[in-house]
């Protein structure tokens, strides 16, 4: 398992909240979150949103890192599973995940969190990839979910 630096999630949350206060544009919120999370930890080599753009379809939104898949149906991959089940997907080894979509051949582990607006509608999934296996811990999932909920619930 990779040695992880400790992310100061309280500081990350305060920074994101300060940068997004009163912002109501979803894309602006997503772009800011992607940037701050991407730069918060060396384990994260790709961060991005896949937006719900139609029935059972995700399309790429703001991201940082190498290219990503342009479209992902709810029926495929880790992002699709997060959207379909509306549950966080913490995958320690993407090669062991049935139906994994290799948008990047360097991805070894993945954390994908569903994102809802204040009306409770699924609007996106937030995808974090790592080129290290077993890169994510439950704290990453819990803390990033808290930040996403607070930003998208308070700004809409």
N, C-alpha and C positions, 0 to 999 in steps of 0.2 A: 504494500500500500504506500502511496505517495505521502511524503511529509507535507502537511498543509500549514500555511501561515494562518493565523487566526484573523478572520475578517472582523472588523469592528462594525457589526450590523447596526448598532445604534447610530454611529456616525454616518454610515452609508444611508440609512433612512433619513436622518436629519438633512443631509446634503441633498438627497433627491426631493424631499418635501420643500426645502428652501428654493430649489430650482424650478419646481413645478407649481408652486402656490398660485392658486386662482386660474391656472391654465385649464382650458376645457377642450382643446383640440387633441384628439386621441393620438394622432401621429406625432405631435410634438411631445406628448407625455411618453410615448413609446421610445422615441429617439433618445430622450434624456435618460430614461431608465437603462436602456441598452448600453449607452456610453458609460454611465457610472458603474454598472455591474461589471461590464467588460474589463474596466481598468481597476477593479477592486481586488482582483486575485489572479495570480499567474496560472492557476488551474484552468481558467476560463479562456479557451482559444476561439470561441464563437458564441455570441449572444445575439438573440434576435426574436422578434415577434412574428408569428404567423397569424394573420387576421382572418376571421370568419367572413367570407365574402359572398357566400351563397350556401344553398343547402348542402351540408356535408362536405364543404370545401374550404381549405385554408390556402391563403396566398401570402407570399412573403411581404413583410413589412420592414420597418427599420431594423437594421442589424449592423454588427461590427464583426470583422473577421473575414475569412475567405468567402467565396460565393456560397449561396445556399440554394436549396430547391425552390423553384418558383411557385409550384403548387403542390399541395399534399391533400389527398382526400382523407376524410375521417377514417376510412377503412384501412389505411396503410401507415406503417411506421410508428415511431414513438410519439411524434406530435399528433398524428391521427388518433392514437389510443388515448392521449390526454384529452383531446377534444370530444371523442366519442363517449368516453366514460365520465368526463368532467372530473377526473381525478389526476393528481400529480403522479408522474411517472419518473422514478429514480432508477436508472438502468446502469448497473455497474460495469456491464460488458455488452456493448451493443451487438456483438457477433452472436451472442446467445439470445437476443431478442428476436422472436419469430416475426418476420415481416419488416425488419429494420430497413430503412431507406438510407443508403450511403450517399448523402449529399456531398460529404467530404470523406475521402478514404482515411484521413488521419484521426477521425473521431473514434474514441475508445469507450467513452462513457457519456451519459446524457442525463440531464434533469429538465423535465418539461412540466410547466405549471399552467393550469387553465386560468383564464382571466375573465372576470365578469364585470359588467357595469353595475351601477346602482340599482337598476331594475332587475338584476339577477340574470341578465342575458349573457351567454357566452360570447365574448367579442374577439377573443384571440387565445393563443397559447404563447407562453414565454419559454423559449428554448435556450438552454445553456449546454454547450458541448465542451468536452475536454479531450485532449490527445493522450490523457493518462487513464488507465483503467481504474475503477473504484475511486474516482476523484471526488465524489460528492458524499456528504454525510447528511443525516436527517436535519441537523441544524440549518444547513443551506436551504433545504426545502421549506422548513418552517419559517425562517426569517425572510426569505425572498417572497414567500406567499403573503406574509404580513405586510411587507412593503407594497406589493402589487394591490392588495386589497385596500390599504389605506389611501394610495394614490388614486385608484380608479373609483373608489366609493366616495371620496371627498371632493373630487373634481367634476363629477357628473351629477 
